[in-house]
Amino acid sequence: MRITVFRRLMADEFGRGRAEVLAQDHVLSGLGGKTVDQALAAGIPAKQIWREVCEAFDVPSERR
């Protein structure tokens, strides 16, 4: 998954502003205690990050 697709999925699910805040501030235990932005910078695949976000925020399966 491309990062641009990932960012679009985040914005579609949470709204642009909230998606940006979540990416910067919300620490995900499934990503080793990293935020989305930190995980992307560390080279963790966007698809893996999206799965963790979906799990953490109970995103319905049809939007995962």
matplotlib code that plots the C-alpha trace (Angstrom):
import matplotlib.pyplot as plt

x = [0.0, 1.3, 1.6, -0.8, -3.4, -2.9, -3.3, -6.5, -7.9, -7.1, -8.8, -11.8, -12.2, -11.4, -11.7, -8.6, -7.9, -8.4, -6.4, -3.4, -3.7, -4.0, -1.0, 1.1, 0.0, -1.7, 0.7, -0.2, 1.1, 0.8, 3.5, 5.9, 4.7, 5.1, 2.8, 1.7, 4.1, 7.0, 6.1, 6.1, 9.5, 10.8, 9.9, 7.0, 4.8, 1.7, -0.5, 0.6, 0.1, -3.4, -4.2, -3.1, -5.1, -8.2, -7.7, -7.1, -10.2, -12.5, -12.9, -15.6, -14.3, -15.9, -13.6, -10.4]
y = [0.0, 3.4, 6.0, 8.3, 5.6, 5.1, 8.8, 8.9, 5.9, 7.7, 10.9, 9.0, 7.2, 9.9, 13.2, 15.0, 17.0, 14.1, 11.7, 14.1, 14.4, 10.6, 10.0, 12.4, 11.8, 8.4, 5.7, 2.2, -0.8, -3.0, -0.8, -1.2, 2.0, 4.2, 6.7, 6.3, 8.9, 7.3, 3.9, 5.2, 7.0, 3.7, 1.9, -0.2, -0.9, 1.3, -1.8, -3.1, 0.3, 0.5, -2.9, -1.7, 1.5, -0.5, -2.8, 0.0, 2.0, -0.9, 0.1, -2.1, -4.9, -3.6, -0.5, -2.3]
z = [0.0, -0.9, 1.8, -0.2, -0.2, 3.6, 4.2, 2.2, 4.1, 7.4, 6.2, 4.9, 8.2, 10.7, 8.8, 7.6, 10.8, 13.3, 11.1, 11.2, 15.0, 15.4, 13.2, 15.2, 18.7, 19.2, 20.3, 19.1, 21.1, 18.0, 16.4, 19.3, 21.1, 18.0, 16.5, 12.9, 11.8, 13.7, 12.3, 8.7, 9.3, 10.7, 7.5, 8.8, 5.8, 5.5, 5.1, 8.5, 10.1, 8.6, 10.1, 13.5, 13.2, 12.3, 15.2, 17.7, 16.6, 15.7, 12.1, 10.6, 8.4, 5.2, 5.5, 6.4]

ax = plt.figure().add_subplot(projection="3d")
ax.plot(x, y, z, "-o")
ax.set_aspect("equal")
plt.show()
